[in-house]
Amino acid sequence: MDITLELGKIERHLLDSNNRKLLDECWSQLVKDFNLAGISDFPTSNPIDLNAFISTLFEFINSPKNKTTNWDSVNYRVDIPSEIDCSMLSNENYARLLFIRVFQKVWFRNQYQPLDSKGQIQR
């Protein structure tokens, strides 16, 4: 997976659709995934754009207090494929990969909303 290429596609989608709500949903999902992984001190304030999102995530990963964090729980919650050896990624690419997977979760959830008994999308 070319992380830079994937991020470029996602960024174009976010810019084309002016979809601030989607970025907010991605951040909320990431906060939820980190909490479920046992990391409760993850920042909760929403970043203003994709660059701020990646930067905040990168800074959190790089924080000295997080050097002993068990990232396997995060990888499981965010659904990083087991074929990817995250220990071989730079912290910046790891942050980007986390974002890509969270974006995919949120995008799919938005594309395939549950239908009610009348076949209408539930909101």
N, CA, C and O atoms as a GROMACS GRO file, in nm:
protein
  492
    1MET      N    1   0.085  -0.117   0.000
    1MET     CA    2   0.000   0.000   0.000
    1MET      C    3   0.090   0.124   0.000
    1MET      O    4   0.173   0.139   0.089
    2ASP      N    5   0.074   0.210  -0.096
    2ASP     CA    6   0.149   0.335  -0.102
    2ASP      C    7   0.074   0.437  -0.016
    2ASP      O    8  -0.029   0.491  -0.058
    3ILE      N    9   0.125   0.463   0.102
    3ILE     CA   10   0.057   0.549   0.198
    3ILE      C   11   0.038   0.690   0.145
    3ILE      O   12  -0.068   0.750   0.165
    4THR      N   13   0.139   0.744   0.076
    4THR     CA   14   0.128   0.880   0.023
    4THR      C   15   0.019   0.889  -0.083
    4THR      O   16  -0.057   0.986  -0.085
    5LEU      N   17   0.012   0.790  -0.170
    5LEU     CA   18  -0.092   0.788  -0.274
    5LEU      C   19  -0.230   0.780  -0.212
    5LEU      O   20  -0.320   0.854  -0.252
    6GLU      N   21  -0.248   0.691  -0.114
    6GLU     CA   22  -0.378   0.677  -0.049
    6GLU      C   23  -0.419   0.806   0.020
    6GLU      O   24  -0.534   0.848   0.010
    7LEU      N   25  -0.325   0.870   0.090
    7LEU     CA   26  -0.357   0.995   0.158
    7LEU      C   27  -0.395   1.104   0.059
    7LEU      O   28  -0.483   1.185   0.086
    8GLY      N   29  -0.328   1.105  -0.056
    8GLY     CA   30  -0.360   1.202  -0.159
    8GLY      C   31  -0.503   1.185  -0.208
    8GLY      O   32  -0.575   1.284  -0.226
    9LYS      N   33  -0.545   1.060  -0.229
    9LYS     CA   34  -0.682   1.033  -0.273
    9LYS      C   35  -0.783   1.078  -0.167
    9LYS      O   36  -0.885   1.140  -0.200
   10ILE      N   37  -0.754   1.047  -0.042
   10ILE     CA   38  -0.845   1.084   0.067
   10ILE      C   39  -0.852   1.235   0.080
   10ILE      O   40  -0.960   1.291   0.097
   11GLU      N   41  -0.737   1.301   0.072
   11GLU     CA   42  -0.736   1.446   0.085
   11GLU      C   43  -0.818   1.511  -0.026
   11GLU      O   44  -0.892   1.606  -0.001
   12ARG      N   45  -0.804   1.461  -0.149
   12ARG     CA   46  -0.884   1.514  -0.259
   12ARG      C   47  -1.033   1.494  -0.232
   12ARG      O   48  -1.113   1.582  -0.260
   13HIS      N   49  -1.069   1.378  -0.179
   13HIS     CA   50  -1.210   1.352  -0.146
   13HIS      C   51  -1.259   1.450  -0.040
   13HIS      O   52  -1.369   1.504  -0.052
   14LEU      N   53  -1.178   1.473   0.062
   14LEU     CA   54  -1.219   1.565   0.168
   14LEU      C   55  -1.231   1.707   0.115
   14LEU      O   56  -1.322   1.781   0.154
   15LEU      N   57  -1.141   1.746   0.025
   15LEU     CA   58  -1.145   1.881  -0.031
   15LEU      C   59  -1.259   1.896  -0.131
   15LEU      O   60  -1.330   1.997  -0.132
   16ASP      N   61  -1.276   1.794  -0.217
   16ASP     CA   62  -1.381   1.800  -0.318
   16ASP      C   63  -1.519   1.809  -0.256
   16ASP      O   64  -1.605   1.883  -0.303
   17SER      N   65  -1.540   1.733  -0.152
   17SER     CA   66  -1.673   1.729  -0.093
   17SER      C   67  -1.691   1.833   0.017
   17SER      O   68  -1.800   1.847   0.073
   18ASN      N   69  -1.583   1.907   0.048
   18ASN     CA   70  -1.589   2.002   0.159
   18ASN      C   71  -1.650   1.936   0.281
   18ASN      O   72  -1.734   1.994   0.350
   19ASN      N   73  -1.608   1.815   0.308
   19ASN     CA   74  -1.673   1.734   0.407
   19ASN      C   75  -1.602   1.739   0.541
   19ASN      O   76  -1.531   1.645   0.579
   20ARG      N   77  -1.620   1.848   0.612
   20ARG     CA   78  -1.564   1.864   0.746
   20ARG      C   79  -1.622   1.759   0.840
   20ARG      O   80  -1.554   1.709   0.930
   21LYS      N   81  -1.748   1.725   0.820
   21LYS     CA   82  -1.816   1.628   0.905
   21LYS      C   83  -1.744   1.493   0.899
   21LYS      O   84  -1.731   1.425   1.001
   22LEU      N   85  -1.699   1.453   0.782
   22LEU     CA   86  -1.629   1.326   0.766
   22LEU      C   87  -1.499   1.325   0.845
   22LEU      O   88  -1.466   1.225   0.909
   23LEU      N   89  -1.425   1.434   0.842
   23LEU     CA   90  -1.300   1.443   0.917
   23LEU      C   91  -1.330   1.437   1.067
   23LEU      O   92  -1.257   1.372   1.142
   24ASP      N   93  -1.436   1.505   1.111
   24ASP     CA   94  -1.477   1.499   1.252
   24ASP      C   95  -1.514   1.357   1.292
   24ASP      O   96  -1.480   1.312   1.401
   25GLU      N   97  -1.585   1.286   1.205
   25GLU     CA   98  -1.622   1.148   1.233
   25GLU      C   99  -1.499   1.059   1.243
   25GLU      O  100  -1.494   0.967   1.325
   26CYS      N  101  -1.400   1.085   1.159
   26CYS     CA  102  -1.275   1.009   1.164
   26CYS      C  103  -1.205   1.031   1.299
   26CYS      O  104  -1.155   0.937   1.360
   27TRP      N  105  -1.202   1.155   1.343
   27TRP     CA  106  -1.137   1.185   1.471
   27TRP      C  107  -1.212   1.117   1.586
   27TRP      O  108  -1.151   1.057   1.674
   28SER      N  109  -1.344   1.126   1.583
   28SER     CA  110  -1.425   1.061   1.688
   28SER      C  111  -1.402   0.910   1.689
   28SER      O  112  -1.392   0.850   1.796
   29GLN      N  113  -1.394   0.850   1.572
   29GLN     CA  114  -1.368   0.706   1.562
   29GLN      C  115  -1.230   0.672   1.618
   29GLN      O  116  -1.215   0.573   1.689
   30LEU      N  117  -1.131   0.755   1.588
   30LEU     CA  118  -0.997   0.730   1.637
   30LEU      C  119  -0.992   0.741   1.789
   30LEU      O  120  -0.928   0.659   1.856
   31VAL      N  121  -1.058   0.843   1.845
   31VAL     CA  122  -1.064   0.858   1.991
   31VAL      C  123  -1.129   0.734   2.052
   31VAL      O  124  -1.081   0.680   2.152
   32LYS      N  125  -1.239   0.688   1.991
   32LYS     CA  126  -1.308   0.569   2.039
   32LYS      C  127  -1.217   0.446   2.033
   32LYS      O  128  -1.209   0.369   2.128
   33ASP      N  129  -1.147   0.428   1.921
   33ASP     CA  130  -1.057   0.313   1.906
   33ASP      C  131  -0.944   0.318   2.008
   33ASP      O  132  -0.907   0.214   2.064
   34PHE      N  133  -0.888   0.436   2.032
   34PHE     CA  134  -0.781   0.448   2.131
   34PHE      C  135  -0.834   0.417   2.271
   34PHE      O  136  -0.766   0.349   2.348
   35ASN      N  137  -0.952   0.466   2.303
   35ASN     CA  138  -1.011   0.436   2.435
   35ASN      C  139  -1.035   0.287   2.451
   35ASN      O  140  -1.006   0.230   2.557
   36LEU      N  141  -1.087   0.222   2.346
   36LEU     CA  142  -1.110   0.077   2.352
   36LEU      C  143  -0.980  -0.002   2.363
   36LEU      O  144  -0.978  -0.114   2.414
   37ALA      N  145  -0.871   0.058   2.315
   37ALA     CA  146  -0.741  -0.005   2.324
   37ALA      C  147  -0.674   0.023   2.459
   37ALA      O  148  -0.561  -0.020   2.484
   38GLY      N  149  -0.744   0.097   2.546
   38GLY     CA  150  -0.690   0.125   2.680
   38GLY      C  151  -0.607   0.251   2.689
   38GLY      O  152  -0.536   0.271   2.787
   39ILE      N  153  -0.616   0.337   2.588
   39ILE     CA  154  -0.540   0.463   2.588
   39ILE      C  155  -0.640   0.577   2.606
   39ILE      O  156  -0.708   0.617   2.512
   40SER      N  157  -0.646   0.628   2.728
   40SER     CA  158  -0.750   0.727   2.759
   40SER      C  159  -0.700   0.871   2.752
   40SER      O  160  -0.780   0.964   2.763
   41ASP      N  161  -0.570   0.891   2.734
   41ASP     CA  162  -0.519   1.029   2.731
   41ASP      C  163  -0.498   1.082   2.589
   41ASP      O  164  -0.421   1.175   2.568
   42PHE      N  165  -0.565   1.021   2.494
   42PHE     CA  166  -0.557   1.068   2.355
   42PHE      C  167  -0.630   1.202   2.344
   42PHE      O  168  -0.737   1.217   2.402
   43PRO      N  169  -0.574   1.300   2.272
   43PRO     CA  170  -0.639   1.432   2.260
   43PRO      C  171  -0.780   1.420   2.202
   43PRO      O  172  -0.804   1.343   2.109
   44THR      N  173  -0.873   1.496   2.258
   44THR     CA  174  -1.011   1.486   2.212
   44THR      C  175  -1.053   1.603   2.123
   44THR      O  176  -1.159   1.597   2.061
   45SER      N  177  -0.973   1.709   2.116
   45SER     CA  178  -1.012   1.824   2.032
   45SER      C  179  -0.989   1.790   1.885
   45SER      O  180  -0.884   1.739   1.847
   46ASN      N  181  -1.090   1.820   1.804
   46ASN     CA  182  -1.084   1.786   1.661
   46ASN      C  183  -0.987   1.876   1.586
   46ASN      O  184  -0.991   1.998   1.601
   47PRO      N  185  -0.900   1.816   1.504
   47PRO     CA  186  -0.811   1.896   1.419
   47PRO      C  187  -0.890   1.966   1.308
   47PRO      O  188  -0.998   1.921   1.270
   48ILE      N  189  -0.836   2.077   1.258
   48ILE     CA  190  -0.910   2.157   1.160
   48ILE      C  191  -0.900   2.106   1.017
   48ILE      O  192  -0.985   2.136   0.934
   49ASP      N  193  -0.796   2.028   0.988
   49ASP     CA  194  -0.781   1.974   0.853
   49ASP      C  195  -0.698   1.845   0.859
   49ASP      O  196  -0.655   1.803   0.967
   50LEU      N  197  -0.676   1.785   0.744
   50LEU     CA  198  -0.605   1.657   0.738
   50LEU      C  199  -0.462   1.670   0.789
   50LEU      O  200  -0.414   1.582   0.861
   51ASN      N  201  -0.393   1.778   0.754
   51ASN     CA  202  -0.255   1.796   0.802
   51ASN      C  203  -0.249   1.808   0.953
   51ASN      O  204  -0.161   1.750   1.017
   52ALA      N  205  -0.342   1.881   1.011
   52ALA     CA  206  -0.347   1.893   1.158
   52ALA      C  207  -0.380   1.759   1.221
   52ALA      O  208  -0.328   1.726   1.328
   53PHE      N  209  -0.466   1.682   1.156
   53PHE     CA  210  -0.503   1.548   1.204
   53PHE      C  211  -0.378   1.460   1.213
   53PHE      O  212  -0.350   1.400   1.317
   54ILE      N  213  -0.305   1.453   1.103
   54ILE     CA  214  -0.185   1.368   1.097
   54ILE      C  215  -0.080   1.420   1.196
   54ILE      O  216  -0.015   1.340   1.264
   55SER      N  217  -0.063   1.552   1.204
   55SER     CA  218   0.036   1.610   1.295
   55SER      C  219   0.004   1.578   1.441
   55SER      O  220   0.094   1.542   1.517
   56THR      N  221  -0.122   1.592   1.480
   56THR     CA  222  -0.162   1.562   1.617
   56THR      C  223  -0.138   1.415   1.650
   56THR      O  224  -0.088   1.382   1.757
   57LEU      N  225  -0.175   1.329   1.557
   57LEU     CA  226  -0.155   1.186   1.576
   57LEU      C  227  -0.006   1.153   1.584
   57LEU      O  228   0.036   1.074   1.669
   58PHE      N  229   0.074   1.213   1.497
   58PHE     CA  230   0.219   1.193   1.496
   58PHE      C  231   0.281   1.239   1.629
   58PHE      O  232   0.365   1.168   1.686
   59GLU      N  233   0.241   1.356   1.677
   59GLU     CA  234   0.294   1.407   1.804
   59GLU      C  235   0.258   1.315   1.919
   59GLU      O  236   0.338   1.294   2.010
   60PHE      N  237   0.137   1.261   1.916
   60PHE     CA  238   0.095   1.168   2.022
   60PHE      C  239   0.180   1.042   2.019
   60PHE      O  240   0.223   0.993   2.124
   61ILE      N  241   0.203   0.988   1.901
   61ILE     CA  242   0.284   0.866   1.886
   61ILE      C  243   0.427   0.892   1.932
   61ILE      O  244   0.488   0.807   1.996
   62ASN      N  245   0.480   1.010   1.900
   62ASN     CA  246   0.619   1.044   1.932
   62ASN      C  247   0.640   1.084   2.078
   62ASN      O  248   0.754   1.089   2.124
   63SER      N  249   0.534   1.112   2.150
   63SER     CA  250   0.545   1.157   2.288
   63SER      C  251   0.624   1.054   2.371
   63SER      O  252   0.596   0.934   2.363
   64PRO      N  253   0.721   1.101   2.449
   64PRO     CA  254   0.801   1.007   2.528
   64PRO      C  255   0.716   0.917   2.619
   64PRO      O  256   0.752   0.802   2.642
   65LYS      N  257   0.605   0.969   2.669
   65LYS     CA  258   0.522   0.888   2.759
   65LYS      C  259   0.455   0.771   2.686
   65LYS      O  260   0.406   0.678   2.750
   66ASN      N  261   0.452   0.775   2.552
   66ASN     CA  262   0.387   0.669   2.475
   66ASN      C  263   0.484   0.567   2.417
   66ASN      O  264   0.445   0.481   2.339
   67LYS      N  265   0.610   0.576   2.455
   67LYS     CA  266   0.710   0.481   2.404
   67LYS      C  267   0.683   0.340   2.455
   67LYS      O  268   0.723   0.242   2.392
   68THR      N  269   0.615   0.328   2.570
   68THR     CA  270   0.587   0.195   2.625
   68THR      C  271   0.445   0.148   2.594
   68THR      O  272   0.402   0.042   2.641
   69THR      N  273   0.372   0.226   2.516
   69THR     CA  274   0.235   0.190   2.481
   69THR      C  275   0.233   0.061   2.400
   69THR      O  276   0.318   0.040   2.313
   70ASN      N  277   0.136  -0.024   2.429
   70ASN     CA  278   0.120  -0.146   2.350
   70ASN      C  279   0.038  -0.111   2.226
   70ASN      O  280  -0.085  -0.106   2.230
   71TRP      N  281   0.106  -0.085   2.118
   71TRP     CA  282   0.040  -0.042   1.995
   71TRP      C  283  -0.035  -0.156   1.928
   71TRP      O  284  -0.115  -0.131   1.838
   72ASP      N  285  -0.011  -0.280   1.969
   72ASP     CA  286  -0.084  -0.393   1.910
   72ASP      C  287  -0.234  -0.381   1.935
   72ASP      O  288  -0.314  -0.415   1.848
   73SER      N  289  -0.272  -0.332   2.051
   73SER     CA  290  -0.414  -0.312   2.080
   73SER      C  291  -0.475  -0.206   1.989
   73SER      O  292  -0.587  -0.221   1.941
   74VAL      N  293  -0.399  -0.100   1.965
   74VAL     CA  294  -0.445   0.006   1.873
   74VAL      C  295  -0.458  -0.051   1.733
   74VAL      O  296  -0.558  -0.029   1.665
   75ASN      N  297  -0.356  -0.125   1.689
   75ASN     CA  298  -0.358  -0.184   1.555
   75ASN      C  299  -0.480  -0.274   1.537
   75ASN      O  300  -0.543  -0.274   1.431
   76TYR      N  301  -0.512  -0.350   1.641
   76TYR     CA  302  -0.629  -0.438   1.635
   76TYR      C  303  -0.758  -0.358   1.624
   76TYR      O  304  -0.843  -0.388   1.541
   77ARG      N  305  -0.772  -0.256   1.708
   77ARG     CA  306  -0.894  -0.175   1.709
   77ARG      C  307  -0.913  -0.097   1.580
   77ARG      O  308  -1.025  -0.082   1.531
   78VAL      N  309  -0.802  -0.048   1.524
   78VAL     CA  310  -0.810   0.031   1.400
   78VAL      C  311  -0.816  -0.062   1.279
   78VAL      O  312  -0.848  -0.018   1.168
   79ASP      N  313  -0.786  -0.188   1.300
   79ASP     CA  314  -0.794  -0.291   1.196
   79ASP      C  315  -0.681  -0.280   1.095
   79ASP      O  316  -0.704  -0.282   0.974
   80ILE      N  317  -0.559  -0.269   1.146
   80ILE     CA  318  -0.441  -0.271   1.060
   80ILE      C  319  -0.418  -0.416   1.018
   80ILE      O  320  -0.413  -0.504   1.105
   81PRO      N  321  -0.404  -0.444   0.889
   81PRO     CA  322  -0.382  -0.582   0.845
   81PRO      C  323  -0.256  -0.642   0.911
   81PRO      O  324  -0.155  -0.573   0.925
   82SER      N  325  -0.264  -0.767   0.949
   82SER     CA  326  -0.151  -0.831   1.018
   82SER      C  327  -0.029  -0.847   0.926
   82SER      O  328   0.082  -0.868   0.974
   83GLU      N  329  -0.050  -0.836   0.796
   83GLU     CA  330   0.063  -0.847   0.702
   83GLU      C  331   0.154  -0.725   0.709
   83GLU      O  332   0.268  -0.730   0.662
   84ILE      N  333   0.105  -0.616   0.765
   84ILE     CA  334   0.185  -0.494   0.773
   84ILE      C  335   0.263  -0.496   0.904
   84ILE      O  336   0.205  -0.506   1.012
   85ASP      N  337   0.394  -0.486   0.894
   85ASP     CA  338   0.479  -0.481   1.012
   85ASP      C  339   0.496  -0.335   1.050
   85ASP      O  340   0.582  -0.264   0.996
   86CYS      N  341   0.414  -0.290   1.143
   86CYS     CA  342   0.412  -0.148   1.181
   86CYS      C  343   0.542  -0.103   1.245
   86CYS      O  344   0.575   0.016   1.243
   87SER      N  345   0.618  -0.198   1.301
   87SER     CA  346   0.746  -0.161   1.363
   87SER      C  347   0.848  -0.116   1.258
   87SER      O  348   0.948  -0.052   1.291
   88MET      N  349   0.822  -0.150   1.133
   88MET     CA  350   0.913  -0.110   1.025
   88MET      C  351   0.876   0.025   0.965
   88MET      O  352   0.950   0.078   0.882
   89LEU      N  353   0.764   0.081   1.007
   89LEU     CA  354   0.720   0.211   0.954
   89LEU      C  355   0.777   0.324   1.039
   89LEU      O  356   0.798   0.309   1.159
   90SER      N  357   0.803   0.436   0.973
   90SER     CA  358   0.838   0.556   1.051
   90SER      C  359   0.713   0.597   1.129
   90SER      O  360   0.602   0.558   1.094
   91ASN      N  361   0.731   0.674   1.234
   91ASN     CA  362   0.615   0.719   1.312
   91ASN      C  363   0.519   0.802   1.227
   91ASN      O  364   0.397   0.796   1.247
   92GLU      N  365   0.573   0.879   1.133
   92GLU     CA  366   0.486   0.958   1.046
   92GLU      C  367   0.402   0.868   0.956
   92GLU      O  368   0.282   0.890   0.940
   93ASN      N  369   0.464   0.767   0.898
   93ASN     CA  370   0.388   0.675   0.812
   93ASN      C  371   0.290   0.591   0.893
   93ASN      O  372   0.183   0.555   0.844
   94TYR      N  373   0.326   0.559   1.017
   94TYR     CA  374   0.234   0.486   1.104
   94TYR      C  375   0.111   0.573   1.134
   94TYR      O  376  -0.002   0.523   1.132
   95ALA      N  377   0.132   0.701   1.160
   95ALA     CA  378   0.020   0.793   1.184
   95ALA      C  379  -0.068   0.802   1.060
   95ALA      O  380  -0.191   0.802   1.070
   96ARG      N  381  -0.006   0.809   0.945
   96ARG     CA  382  -0.082   0.815   0.820
   96ARG      C  383  -0.162   0.687   0.796
   96ARG      O  384  -0.276   0.692   0.752
   97LEU      N  385  -0.101   0.573   0.827
   97LEU     CA  386  -0.169   0.444   0.811
   97LEU      C  387  -0.290   0.435   0.905
   97LEU      O  388  -0.396   0.389   0.864
   98LEU      N  389  -0.273   0.478   1.029
   98LEU     CA  390  -0.385   0.480   1.122
   98LEU      C  391  -0.500   0.564   1.067
   98LEU      O  392  -0.616   0.524   1.072
   99PHE      N  393  -0.466   0.682   1.015
   99PHE     CA  394  -0.570   0.768   0.959
   99PHE      C  395  -0.640   0.701   0.842
   99PHE      O  396  -0.763   0.703   0.833
  100ILE      N  397  -0.564   0.641   0.752
  100ILE     CA  398  -0.623   0.578   0.633
  100ILE      C  399  -0.723   0.470   0.674
  100ILE      O  400  -0.833   0.464   0.620
  101ARG      N  401  -0.685   0.386   0.770
  101ARG     CA  402  -0.775   0.278   0.813
  101ARG      C  403  -0.900   0.334   0.881
  101ARG      O  404  -1.009   0.283   0.860
  102VAL      N  405  -0.884   0.438   0.962
  102VAL     CA  406  -1.000   0.498   1.029
  102VAL      C  407  -1.090   0.563   0.924
  102VAL      O  408  -1.213   0.551   0.932
  103PHE      N  409  -1.030   0.630   0.828
  103PHE     CA  410  -1.108   0.692   0.721
  103PHE      C  411  -1.190   0.586   0.647
  103PHE      O  412  -1.307   0.607   0.618
  104GLN      N  413  -1.127   0.473   0.618
  104GLN     CA  414  -1.198   0.365   0.548
  104GLN      C  415  -1.317   0.315   0.629
  104GLN      O  416  -1.425   0.293   0.573
  105LYS      N  417  -1.299   0.298   0.759
  105LYS     CA  418  -1.409   0.254   0.846
  105LYS      C  419  -1.526   0.352   0.839
  105LYS      O  420  -1.641   0.313   0.821
  106VAL      N  421  -1.494   0.480   0.855
  106VAL     CA  422  -1.597   0.584   0.857
  106VAL      C  423  -1.664   0.596   0.721
  106VAL      O  424  -1.786   0.607   0.712
  107TRP      N  425  -1.584   0.594   0.615
  107TRP     CA  426  -1.640   0.609   0.480
  107TRP      C  427  -1.736   0.494   0.449
  107TRP      O  428  -1.847   0.517   0.400
  108PHE      N  429  -1.693   0.371   0.479
  108PHE     CA  430  -1.781   0.255   0.453
  108PHE      C  431  -1.908   0.262   0.536
  108PHE      O  432  -2.016   0.232   0.487
  109ARG      N  433  -1.895   0.300   0.659
  109ARG     CA  434  -2.013   0.311   0.745
  109ARG      C  435  -2.112   0.413   0.687
  109ARG      O  436  -2.233   0.391   0.690
  110ASN      N  437  -2.060   0.523   0.634
  110ASN     CA  438  -2.146   0.625   0.574
  110ASN      C  439  -2.207   0.580   0.442
  110ASN      O  440  -2.318   0.622   0.408
  111GLN      N  441  -2.136   0.496   0.368
  111GLN     CA  442  -2.187   0.448   0.240
  111GLN      C  443  -2.294   0.342   0.255
  111GLN      O  444  -2.384   0.330   0.172
  112TYR      N  445  -2.284   0.265   0.361
  112TYR     CA  446  -2.375   0.152   0.380
  112TYR      C  447  -2.454   0.168   0.508
  112TYR      O  448  -2.440   0.089   0.602
  113GLN      N  449  -2.536   0.270   0.511
  113GLN     CA  450  -2.621   0.298   0.627
  113GLN      C  451  -2.730   0.192   0.636
  113GLN      O  452  -2.776   0.142   0.533
  114PRO      N  453  -2.771   0.157   0.757
  114PRO     CA  454  -2.880   0.059   0.770
  114PRO      C  455  -3.012   0.116   0.720
  114PRO      O  456  -3.037   0.236   0.727
  115LEU      N  457  -3.096   0.028   0.668
  115LEU     CA  458  -3.227   0.069   0.617
  115LEU      C  459  -3.334   0.033   0.719
  115LEU      O  460  -3.323  -0.067   0.790
  116ASP      N  461  -3.439   0.115   0.724
  116ASP     CA  462  -3.551   0.082   0.811
  116ASP      C  463  -3.645  -0.016   0.739
  116ASP      O  464  -3.613  -0.062   0.630
  117SER      N  465  -3.758  -0.047   0.800
  117SER     CA  466  -3.849  -0.146   0.743
  117SER      C  467  -3.909  -0.101   0.610
  117SER      O  468  -3.958  -0.184   0.533
  118LYS      N  469  -3.905   0.030   0.581
  118LYS     CA  470  -3.958   0.082   0.454
  118LYS      C  471  -3.850   0.098   0.347
  118LYS      O  472  -3.877   0.147   0.238
  119GLY      N  473  -3.728   0.055   0.380
  119GLY     CA  474  -3.620   0.064   0.284
  119GLY      C  475  -3.556   0.202   0.278
  119GLY      O  476  -3.483   0.232   0.184
  120GLN      N  477  -3.581   0.285   0.378
  120GLN     CA  478  -3.523   0.420   0.385
  120GLN      C  479  -3.400   0.417   0.474
  120GLN      O  480  -3.392   0.338   0.568
  121ILE      N  481  -3.303   0.502   0.443
  121ILE     CA  482  -3.181   0.510   0.522
  121ILE      C  483  -3.215   0.566   0.660
  121ILE      O  484  -3.282   0.669   0.672
  122GLN      N  485  -3.167   0.497   0.764
  122GLN     CA  486  -3.187   0.543   0.901
  122GLN      C  487  -3.081   0.649   0.932
  122GLN      O  488  -2.964   0.630   0.899
  123ARG      N  489  -3.120   0.754   0.993
  123ARG     CA  490  -3.025   0.861   1.031
  123ARG      C  491  -3.018   0.873   1.180
  123ARG      O  492  -2.945   0.956   1.232
   0.00000   0.00000   0.00000
